[in-house]
Amino acid sequence: MAKRVEGSVGTPATVALVHAGIPFTPHAYAHEAGSTSFGLEAAGKLGVDAGRVFKTLLTDVDGRLVVGVVPVTGQLDLKALAVAVGAKRAVMADPSLAERKTGYVVGGISPIGQKSRLTTVVDESALGFDTVFVSGGRRGFDIELTPADLARAASAVFAAIARA
């Protein structure tokens, strides 16, 4: 796996990975304007199993923002996320708040290099793969890295937070 390669997109996520010395492979693709299935689009354009592509979702868990990272083939189990962080209740965060707190736009929110350090939980299914894909910080750009490196870069823990 490469670190940053010539011509790759410089985003807060890639800058954070390079700074931390965490290896990753950048993958740019042509995002289709109007598409809202960002993760499934990435899987199709990059020719990878959609189960290896993870989406980053922001939630309000008992009044604080928490990041859930789950496969694009499933959904975030809000109750399981709340339990994973020792809370009672989780709801999806307002998209404009998510953009303000992370510094990324919806569809390009990376779990890495966010403006605010937020509690992050990655679905444990990521551990079943050698590498996974997450948004690299903009629409049409994903980064590939090992699940352990993803957890290290995002200061994340693993838990069963996805459902089919």
C-alpha positions in Angstrom: 0.0 0.0 0.0 1.3 3.4 -0.9 1.3 6.6 1.1 0.5 9.6 -1.0 1.2 9.2 -4.7 1.9 11.8 -7.2 -1.4 13.4 -8.4 -3.4 12.3 -5.4 -5.9 14.6 -3.9 -4.7 16.6 -0.9 -7.4 16.7 1.7 -7.4 17.0 5.5 -7.7 13.2 5.5 -4.7 12.5 3.4 -2.7 15.2 5.1 -3.5 13.6 8.5 -2.5 10.1 7.2 0.8 11.3 5.8 1.6 13.3 8.9 0.8 10.2 11.1 2.9 7.9 8.8 -0.1 5.7 8.1 0.0 4.0 4.7 -3.0 4.3 2.4 -3.8 4.1 -1.3 -5.8 7.0 -2.8 -8.6 6.2 -5.3 -10.2 9.0 -7.4 -13.1 8.4 -9.6 -15.6 10.6 -11.6 -18.5 11.4 -9.3 -21.8 11.6 -11.1 -23.6 14.9 -10.4 -26.9 14.2 -8.7 -25.9 10.8 -7.3 -26.7 10.4 -3.6 -25.6 6.8 -3.2 -22.0 7.9 -2.7 -20.6 4.7 -1.3 -22.3 2.4 -3.8 -21.2 4.7 -6.5 -17.6 4.4 -5.2 -17.7 0.6 -5.1 -19.0 0.4 -8.7 -16.6 3.0 -10.1 -13.6 1.5 -8.3 -14.7 -2.1 -9.1 -14.5 -3.3 -5.5 -16.9 -5.4 -3.3 -19.4 -2.9 -1.8 -19.0 -4.7 1.6 -15.4 -3.2 1.7 -16.6 0.4 1.2 -17.7 2.1 4.4 -19.8 5.3 4.9 -19.2 7.9 7.6 -22.4 9.0 9.4 -22.7 11.6 12.1 -25.1 11.1 15.0 -26.3 12.9 18.0 -25.8 10.6 21.0 -27.3 12.0 24.2 -26.4 15.5 23.1 -22.9 14.9 21.7 -21.7 14.1 18.1 -20.5 10.6 17.5 -19.3 9.1 14.2 -20.5 5.7 13.0 -18.6 4.0 10.1 -20.6 1.2 8.5 -20.6 -0.7 5.2 -22.5 1.0 2.4 -24.4 -2.2 1.9 -26.1 -1.8 5.3 -27.5 0.7 7.7 -26.3 2.2 11.0 -28.0 0.6 14.0 -28.5 3.7 16.1 -29.3 1.7 19.3 -26.2 -0.4 18.9 -24.1 2.8 18.4 -25.5 4.3 21.5 -24.7 1.2 23.5 -21.2 1.0 22.0 -20.4 4.5 23.5 -22.2 3.9 26.8 -25.2 6.1 26.0 -29.0 5.6 25.8 -30.2 7.1 22.6 -28.8 8.1 19.2 -30.4 10.0 16.3 -28.9 11.1 13.0 -27.3 14.5 13.2 -28.4 17.4 11.0 -26.4 17.3 7.8 -25.4 21.0 8.1 -24.1 20.4 11.6 -22.1 17.4 10.3 -20.5 19.5 7.6 -19.6 22.3 10.1 -18.1 19.9 12.7 -16.2 17.8 10.2 -15.1 20.3 7.6 -16.3 18.0 4.8 -19.4 18.0 2.6 -22.1 15.3 2.9 -21.1 12.5 0.5 -17.4 13.3 1.1 -17.2 13.1 4.9 -14.1 11.2 5.9 -13.7 9.6 9.4 -10.1 10.9 9.2 -8.9 14.5 9.5 -12.1 16.0 10.8 -12.1 19.6 12.1 -13.3 18.5 15.5 -12.1 15.3 17.2 -15.3 13.2 17.6 -15.8 9.8 19.2 -15.7 7.3 16.3 -17.0 3.7 16.1 -16.3 1.5 13.1 -18.5 -1.5 12.4 -16.6 -4.7 13.4 -17.3 -6.2 9.9 -14.3 -4.1 8.7 -12.0 -6.5 10.6 -13.0 -9.2 8.1 -11.1 -7.5 5.3 -7.4 -6.9 4.6 -8.2 -3.3 3.5 -11.3 -1.1 3.5 -12.3 2.0 1.6 -13.6 5.2 3.2 -14.2 8.7 1.9 -11.0 10.6 1.3 -12.6 13.9 2.1 -14.4 14.8 -1.0 -17.0 13.3 -3.4 -15.3 11.1 -6.0 -12.3 10.3 -3.8 -11.8 7.3 -1.5 -8.8 6.0 0.5 -8.0 2.4 1.0 -6.3 1.3 4.2 -6.2 -1.5 6.7 -9.0 -1.6 9.4 -6.3 -1.2 12.1 -4.9 1.8 10.4 -8.4 3.3 10.0 -9.0 2.8 13.7 -5.6 4.4 14.6 -6.1 7.4 12.2 -9.7 8.1 13.5 -9.0 7.1 17.1 -11.9 4.7 16.6 -13.1 1.5 18.3 -14.8 -1.4 16.7 -18.3 -2.6 17.6 -21.3 -4.3 15.9 -23.1 -1.1 14.8 -24.4 -2.1 11.4 -27.5 -4.0 10.3 -28.5 -5.3 6.9 
